[in-house]
Amino acid sequence: MVTLKINNQQVEVERGTTILDAAAAAGVRIPTMCFLKGYAPSTSCMVCVVEIKGKPNLVPSCGAVALDGMEVVTDSERVVIARRRAIELLLSDHVGDCVGPCQVGCPAGMDIPLMIQQIASGQFEEAIRTVKKDIALPAVLGRICPAPCEKVCRRAGFDQPVSICLLKRYVADVDLASKVSYLPRCKADSGKKAAVIGAGLTGLAAAYYLQQAGHGCVVFDDHEKPGGMLRYGVDREILSENVIDAEIALIEKIGVRFKSGCRVGRDIRFETIRSDFDAVFIATGSVGQGNEFSGIEKKGDSIKADKKTYAASLKGVFAGGDVTGKRQLAVRAVADGKEAAIAMDQFLSGEEVIGPVKRFNSRMGKCDPGELDVFVEQAGKQVRMHPEGKGDGFTAMQAMAEAKRCLHCQCRKPDDCKLRELADEFEAKASKYKSKRRLFRQYCEHADVIYEPGKCIDCGLCVQIAKEHNEELGLTFVGRGFDVRPAVPFHGTMKNALNKTAKKCVEMCPTGALAMK
């Protein structure tokens, strides 16, 4: 046995134990990326480095043996900076997007690639669940949204963007026409009550998500029917009242209550609402001429609210949408409501109010023409679908055909990538060491697996796994210096390299370099 100190904590472990395992035995977490227990350490990513007192250089803990009397520090500023730099260096050579450009371009952050994938395979019920996770009124937005997501669709660089907005409209219309429309599951009643003032897009979205969070929600509006500018400011040929009524009815079905024809400052005092409810969200579109929201700090004719948390100057009061400044996109108004609901839920739950947390996102940027060809090769060259009549939506066959035009340029493992997780943890900057990136490549000849070498961190785990299971051809490192990457020897294909271990290699890959189709 050997005895050492880790962060001033005395630890006794068997001789030959690595510092990484010794730390784990002491309950001290050291982050790793290229290491996998049971396999030889490659010490390539340098994320697990630690400081040893008396040693000038940091050492990778996965390959360093714990020695008697050693004093190890795992969380010093020097160590944290080194880990961040190691992650940023890996990102400098990373070719790929964590999420698709369309999802980045959507103000509501909807998982558009997943919706498209579900539509392509005819999974319309699953698709509406994906949509309504982020879009409260998809049938409405499918008709009036200016589709910022399509403006950044990578396919537009080849021919025309995927018709995302009409695909969203299609699954929403199918859902509304079904015998039992999808209703999201709401959490148990929190005992807290939230008031929403204003029943336009922003207010409706906020109420939709607040009710799901378990907070009893009441929407106050001075019009006869909820809907705001949807009902009173949009051409009926573009958006019928039937669609508005149907989607608002679903919001009502999950428990949201509406008090229409009730104007704050005329029919009910703002102070009364504040005393009757635990939190208030103002989404009236404009402040109005009177002083109905007394005590709230204003800027001109708008309410002043924090851009990230939507919190106004009074405790428990939040504001969003046009009332805080002109919002030109309908989808931005919906996003305001969803994001404000997140902040309000934090407040009502007694948590720190920080608003929505944005995850790290690596972005590949503009494609070279040759790189687009790699994407299109898998998606096919069929032209963009168009509905038969003006104002019509897709048929099922048209929707599925259009969905298959998607290039699937998002990462297939966005929630199972150690590089992304650690980039979040260490607040890494993707552009810190950026230079001219390598070309995007994608190998799809395997029946089940896609290999993207631009996402590989050279951990060699797939090489070891293939060798362990006696793959006939397997994988090896190919290239020299900065360009070395795991590849199939003798110019073979991935189809012949991974016959027995494809799934395990994908599961153990720390990034999205290897992913299931």
Sequence and secondary structure as in RCSB ss.txt:
>XXXX:A:sequence
MVTLKINNQQVEVERGTTILDAAAAAGVRIPTMCFLKGYAPSTSCMVCVVEIKGKPNLVPSCGAVALDGMEVVTD
SERVVIARRRAIELLLSDHVGDCVGPCQVGCPAGMDIPLMIQQIASGQFEEAIRTVKKDIALPAVLGRICPAPCE
KVCRRAGFDQPVSICLLKRYVADVDLASKVSYLPRCKADSGKKAAVIGAGLTGLAAAYYLQQAGHGCVVFDDHEK
PGGMLRYGVDREILSENVIDAEIALIEKIGVRFKSGCRVGRDIRFETIRSDFDAVFIATGSVGQGNEFSGIEKKG
DSIKADKKTYAASLKGVFAGGDVTGKRQLAVRAVADGKEAAIAMDQFLSGEEVIGPVKRFNSRMGKCDPGELDVF
VEQAGKQVRMHPEGKGDGFTAMQAMAEAKRCLHCQCRKPDDCKLRELADEFEAKASKYKSKRRLFRQYCEHADVI
YEPGKCIDCGLCVQIAKEHNEELGLTFVGRGFDVRPAVPFHGTMKNALNKTAKKCVEMCPTGALAMK
>XXXX:A:secstr
 EEEEETTEEEEE TT BHHHHHHHTT     SS  TTS     S TTEEEETT SS EETTT B  TT EEESS
 HHHHHHHHHHHHHHHHT  SBSS HHHHH TT   HHHHHHHHHTT HHHHHHHHHTT S HHHHHHH   HHH
HT GGGGTS    HHHHHHHHHHHHHHSSS          S EEEEE  SHHHHHHHHHHHHTT EEEEE SSSS
S THHHHSS TTTS HHHHHHHHHHHHHTT EEETT  BTTTB HHHHHHH SEEEE  SS  SS TTTT  EET
TEE   TTT B SSTTEEE GGGGS    HHHHHHHHHHHHHHHHHHHTT               S  HHHHHHH
HHHH        SSTT    HHHHHHHHTT    B S TTS HHHHHHHHTT  TTTT  S      B  SSSEE
E GGG     HHHHHHHHTT SS  EEESSGGG EEE GGG  HHHH SSSHHHHHHH SSSSEEE 
